[in-house]
Amino acid sequence: MQIPIRKLSGSKRIALVAHDNKKTELIEWAVYNKSALRKHRLYGTGTTGSLVENALGQSVSKFLSGPLGGDQQIGARIAEGKIDVLIFFWDPMEAQPHDPDIKALLRLAVTWNIPFACDRATADFLLTSPLMFTDYEVMVPDYSQYTRRLDKPGQSNLSPNQ
């Protein structure tokens, strides 16, 4: 059986997300890594994307604010293979009203096997990896058994409540 591969170019598509208490830290990290980030295409949730764009003088494709659906928009792009790396400085000490969206976003990063960092140290290791600037083949998990689980004869594709 051949393992599905998704090819990432040397210029990655990086999503940048930060909770309110972590925005300053993400901006400081981005400014420190300005020259490295210039080699990649940047995406961000609402305010974070605008702050990064202003701090770097580099275009950032912006989604909605996280609580308004931006986390879900980025998650959808990850599932579609349109985001290669996630940098998400999240605040573990403060409850977030959109916590289920945050968990879903992190779950999608793992599900689709993309590199992600949730703190500055990990983001430093990730961004300084030689793999960030070269073509890279990501092994994409094969979910065909999962998607076919209800296709067996005698089973309905509808849930009991439909």
VEXTIKE-221846 format. One line per field, with one value per residue: residue number from 0; x, y, z of N, C-alpha, C, O in turn. Coordinates in steps of 0.02 Angstrom, whole numbers. Example, Ala and Ser with C-alpha at 12.3 -4.5 7.8 and 13.67 -1.06 7.14 Angstrom:
num = [0,1]
n.xx = [660,642]
n.yy = [-284,-112]
n.zz = [390,354]
ca.xx = [615,684]
ca.yy = [-225,-53]
ca.zz = [390,357]
c.xx = [660,645]
c.yy = [-165,2]
c.zz = [390,394]
o.xx = [712,670]
o.yy = [-166,57]
o.zz = [423,402]
! end
This chain:
num = [0,1,2,3,4,5,6,7,8,9,10,11,12,13,14,15,16,17,18,19,20,21,22,23,24,25,26,27,28,29,30,31,32,33,34,35,36,37,38,39,40,41,42,43,44,45,46,47,48,49,50,51,52,53,54,55,56,57,58,59,60,61,62,63,64,65,66,67,68,69,70,71,72,73,74,75,76,77,78,79,80,81,82,83,84,85,86,87,88,89,90,91,92,93,94,95,96,97,98,99,100,101,102,103,104,105,106,107,108,109,110,111,112,113,114,115,116,117,118,119,120,121,122,123,124,125,126,127,128,129,130,131,132,133,134,135,136,137,138,139,140,141,142,143,144,145,146,147,148,149,150,151,152,153,154,155,156,157,158,159,160,161]
n.xx = [42,29,82,-8,53,87,152,253,305,463,431,326,153,98,1,-41,-87,-151,-196,-274,-192,-71,-36,59,177,182,194,318,398,377,431,565,595,581,652,658,521,481,504,398,220,99,-37,-176,-280,-409,-374,-243,-182,-185,-104,20,43,59,170,271,269,229,122,-22,-137,-297,-414,-574,-594,-539,-642,-752,-755,-635,-536,-596,-601,-465,-440,-517,-443,-326,-373,-403,-279,-216,-147,11,86,59,63,23,1,-62,-158,-138,-184,-302,-475,-562,-695,-721,-668,-697,-679,-543,-485,-529,-459,-324,-334,-358,-236,-153,-222,-204,-69,19,155,155,161,142,197,330,462,448,403,519,609,543,538,673,715,795,707,603,630,644,584,464,400,250,183,23,-105,-201,-365,-462,-526,-596,-683,-759,-829,-966,-1016,-1044,-1138,-1310,-1303,-1353,-1317,-1361,-1381,-1459,-1543,-1583]
n.yy = [-59,108,254,403,559,730,866,995,1156,1248,1374,1402,1397,1484,1489,1608,1630,1701,1711,1844,1880,1836,1898,2005,1936,1850,1944,2003,1889,1867,1985,1971,1862,1908,1911,1775,1743,1818,1739,1658,1626,1713,1692,1739,1753,1873,2008,1971,1942,2070,2142,2075,2099,2240,2252,2184,2235,2160,2073,1993,1867,1881,1806,1788,1851,1744,1698,1727,1638,1625,1532,1414,1436,1431,1301,1233,1263,1195,1062,1056,1057,1178,1254,1247,1253,1286,1414,1445,1540,1508,1541,1459,1486,1554,1544,1521,1584,1520,1393,1258,1274,1303,1185,1102,1155,1128,989,963,1002,900,789,805,802,915,1027,1110,1243,1293,1381,1499,1442,1319,1366,1435,1327,1261,1357,1376,1258,1169,1111,1199,1280,1209,1097,979,822,775,646,596,545,397,401,325,206,252,346,260,185,176,125,-7,-151,-156,-61,99,262,366,450,393,496,564]
n.zz = [0,-44,37,54,-5,24,-56,2,-38,-40,3,126,178,305,449,569,734,883,1053,1148,1262,1217,1101,1094,1121,1010,907,939,920,783,727,766,688,560,434,400,394,286,176,161,140,226,340,443,589,614,708,746,623,563,652,637,502,501,587,519,392,287,179,243,232,289,401,482,651,783,882,805,703,635,677,637,500,467,507,412,296,326,322,187,132,114,203,273,391,563,678,834,963,1106,1252,1396,1522,1528,1511,1360,1262,1143,1152,1107,968,961,1008,906,798,833,836,701,645,692,640,501,493,498,535,692,812,980,1065,1099,1104,1037,914,875,858,755,649,625,573,442,354,338,232,118,-10,43,87,152,244,223,323,291,275,220,261,370,309,233,323,344,229,215,164,209,307,355,292,362,516,669,709,597]
ca.xx = [0,68,61,-19,102,71,215,256,361,510,395,269,93,100,-54,-21,-144,-130,-246,-262,-136,-11,-25,122,231,184,220,390,428,374,480,630,604,555,684,637,450,473,510,338,155,70,-109,-188,-347,-424,-329,-175,-158,-173,-46,80,53,86,236,321,265,221,52,-49,-207,-331,-479,-612,-568,-547,-707,-805,-750,-569,-503,-628,-580,-397,-447,-541,-386,-281,-404,-400,-209,-198,-104,65,115,18,95,-35,20,-124,-151,-163,-207,-365,-529,-582,-765,-722,-622,-706,-649,-471,-469,-540,-403,-265,-347,-348,-164,-127,-256,-175,3,58,192,127,192,96,235,387,519,433,402,589,636,510,558,744,728,810,648,557,650,654,525,456,343,214,142,-45,-138,-253,-428,-513,-567,-642,-736,-800,-854,-1039,-1033,-1053,-1207,-1356,-1297,-1375,-1270,-1394,-1380,-1526,-1584,-1599]
ca.yy = [0,170,306,467,612,798,902,1065,1191,1282,1431,1373,1437,1483,1522,1638,1641,1714,1737,1914,1886,1811,1935,2041,1886,1827,1999,2006,1831,1879,2038,1940,1814,1943,1891,1706,1743,1848,1687,1617,1659,1717,1696,1752,1770,1944,2057,1946,1952,2141,2162,2047,2135,2306,2246,2159,2268,2104,2055,1935,1852,1880,1774,1819,1843,1675,1683,1737,1586,1624,1468,1364,1448,1404,1228,1209,1267,1139,1001,1060,1056,1246,1283,1199,1260,1325,1444,1467,1557,1508,1557,1402,1508,1591,1511,1555,1568,1477,1338,1200,1290,1299,1114,1074,1178,1089,921,960,1004,832,744,812,794,975,1051,1168,1264,1328,1427,1530,1397,1271,1405,1447,1264,1247,1405,1370,1194,1174,1087,1255,1317,1162,1056,927,778,758,586,611,483,369,397,294,159,292,375,206,144,167,102,-80,-171,-163,-5,164,318,417,438,375,555,598]
ca.zz = [0,-49,84,19,8,2,-64,24,-70,5,30,160,194,379,484,633,777,953,1099,1167,1308,1184,1039,1099,1115,940,866,953,887,710,710,774,632,501,371,384,377,219,125,164,133,294,351,513,611,619,738,744,555,553,692,605,439,518,618,471,327,241,170,279,214,353,409,536,719,806,910,755,652,603,692,595,431,460,510,346,249,342,295,114,111,93,256,284,458,609,736,874,1031,1145,1323,1435,1588,1525,1475,1299,1246,1084,1166,1062,903,970,1011,839,756,851,815,628,631,704,593,434,499,482,593,726,875,1024,1108,1065,1097,984,852,857,831,691,598,610,542,371,317,326,173,63,-25,94,75,213,239,241,346,248,312,176,300,411,268,206,379,340,162,216,149,265,353,329,298,402,588,694,719,534]
c.xx = [45,39,50,30,74,137,208,316,406,479,329,212,83,41,-28,-83,-118,-190,-226,-200,-70,5,43,181,237,213,295,427,431,425,551,647,581,586,665,564,438,475,448,276,121,-6,-120,-261,-350,-371,-257,-145,-142,-112,20,95,84,157,290,323,259,147,35,-121,-245,-400,-517,-574,-583,-616,-765,-800,-682,-531,-531,-608,-509,-399,-470,-484,-335,-309,-401,-328,-184,-159,-54,91,67,61,38,-12,-45,-109,-180,-193,-274,-416,-549,-654,-771,-674,-634,-676,-573,-449,-478,-483,-340,-274,-336,-275,-133,-157,-222,-99,42,96,156,162,141,131,297,445,507,431,473,620,607,536,632,763,744,751,599,572,664,587,524,395,313,175,72,-78,-193,-316,-482,-556,-617,-699,-782,-835,-929,-1062,-1045,-1126,-1249,-1351,-1319,-1321,-1300,-1388,-1451,-1571,-1606,-1662]
c.yy = [63,222,371,520,678,836,974,1097,1222,1344,1405,1423,1430,1522,1545,1656,1655,1738,1807,1922,1864,1850,1972,1994,1862,1882,2006,1949,1842,1931,2009,1894,1842,1918,1820,1705,1773,1796,1643,1659,1656,1724,1709,1764,1845,1992,2035,1957,2024,2165,2137,2085,2204,2302,2226,2198,2216,2087,1991,1926,1841,1845,1814,1813,1771,1659,1691,1687,1581,1559,1414,1373,1421,1328,1199,1210,1212,1074,998,1057,1125,1285,1228,1197,1303,1348,1475,1478,1562,1516,1500,1423,1545,1553,1554,1536,1522,1418,1277,1212,1283,1226,1082,1094,1137,1015,913,962,935,784,745,816,856,997,1110,1180,1304,1375,1450,1482,1347,1306,1420,1384,1250,1293,1400,1302,1204,1152,1144,1290,1272,1128,999,886,757,694,603,546,462,360,363,244,197,319,322,166,132,142,27,-97,-179,-108,59,216,374,400,423,436,589,569]
c.zz = [0,-2,45,42,-15,1,-42,-11,-18,36,60,168,269,407,553,673,847,993,1122,1210,1277,1119,1039,1090,1043,895,877,918,811,689,715,715,565,436,352,361,308,163,120,153,201,292,425,527,620,644,734,675,540,591,661,541,452,545,567,406,271,238,209,256,279,349,462,602,741,833,860,697,618,616,647,521,419,462,444,295,262,312,219,88,89,146,272,355,500,667,777,946,1072,1218,1365,1503,1587,1483,1415,1282,1185,1091,1121,992,906,970,942,792,770,830,740,609,640,653,525,435,476,545,626,792,915,1073,1071,1054,1040,916,828,826,762,636,579,581,468,328,301,260,112,48,26,78,142,200,265,263,298,289,271,215,342,368,238,261,376,272,158,201,212,316,319,338,340,475,611,701,654,504]
o.xx = [92,-22,94,47,42,174,163,370,390,501,283,222,62,31,2,-127,-68,-230,-168,-159,-17,55,79,229,293,253,333,480,482,459,592,704,564,550,656,547,388,449,446,278,114,-34,-77,-300,-299,-328,-213,-88,-91,-72,69,152,130,199,347,372,280,113,72,-161,-227,-437,-495,-526,-633,-648,-820,-837,-672,-496,-493,-600,-496,-364,-446,-478,-305,-272,-398,-318,-136,-141,-72,114,39,92,8,-6,-78,-55,-241,-224,-299,-402,-552,-672,-822,-645,-586,-651,-542,-401,-438,-460,-306,-225,-309,-254,-91,-121,-212,-68,90,73,129,190,103,100,314,475,551,454,487,654,643,553,651,822,710,745,557,529,691,541,576,343,346,138,64,-78,-228,-320,-541,-616,-675,-757,-838,-869,-953,-1122,-1054,-1171,-1226,-1389,-1304,-1283,-1267,-1389,-1498,-1632,-1642,-1684]
o.yy = [68,234,392,525,682,837,1010,1069,1223,1366,1387,1484,1378,1580,1506,1692,1626,1779,1826,1966,1871,1834,1971,2010,1853,1867,2014,1959,1828,1923,2023,1888,1805,1904,1805,1669,1756,1809,1596,1721,1602,1758,1692,1782,1878,2014,2076,1980,2039,2204,2174,2102,2223,2343,2247,2195,2228,2087,1942,1972,1798,1854,1867,1774,1742,1611,1666,1692,1537,1534,1372,1324,1390,1295,1146,1164,1186,1037,944,1056,1129,1343,1171,1145,1351,1308,1525,1430,1614,1501,1493,1381,1564,1532,1615,1478,1488,1396,1246,1165,1259,1207,1038,1053,1115,984,863,929,914,742,692,833,851,987,1154,1134,1343,1405,1424,1482,1336,1279,1418,1388,1230,1269,1417,1290,1243,1172,1137,1326,1294,1131,975,913,726,689,622,497,503,315,370,240,176,316,338,117,82,139,0,-60,-205,-106,70,213,424,341,438,429,639,591]
o.zz = [39,-1,8,102,-68,50,-65,-13,42,90,24,166,294,390,590,649,868,970,1115,1198,1308,1086,990,1055,1018,850,829,889,779,638,672,695,520,388,292,314,275,108,80,158,229,250,466,483,633,606,719,669,509,564,658,527,416,528,572,369,215,289,208,260,320,301,484,607,721,810,871,649,577,571,622,485,367,424,422,255,216,281,190,27,50,134,283,378,474,702,756,984,1072,1243,1370,1536,1640,1427,1419,1287,1177,1042,1100,961,858,936,923,752,724,809,717,562,600,625,495,385,438,601,592,823,888,1116,1018,1000,999,866,768,774,716,581,523,566,435,270,257,234,62,88,48,58,183,151,323,226,268,332,286,203,349,388,219,246,402,259,104,222,262,365,260,387,352,494,575,699,656,450]
! end
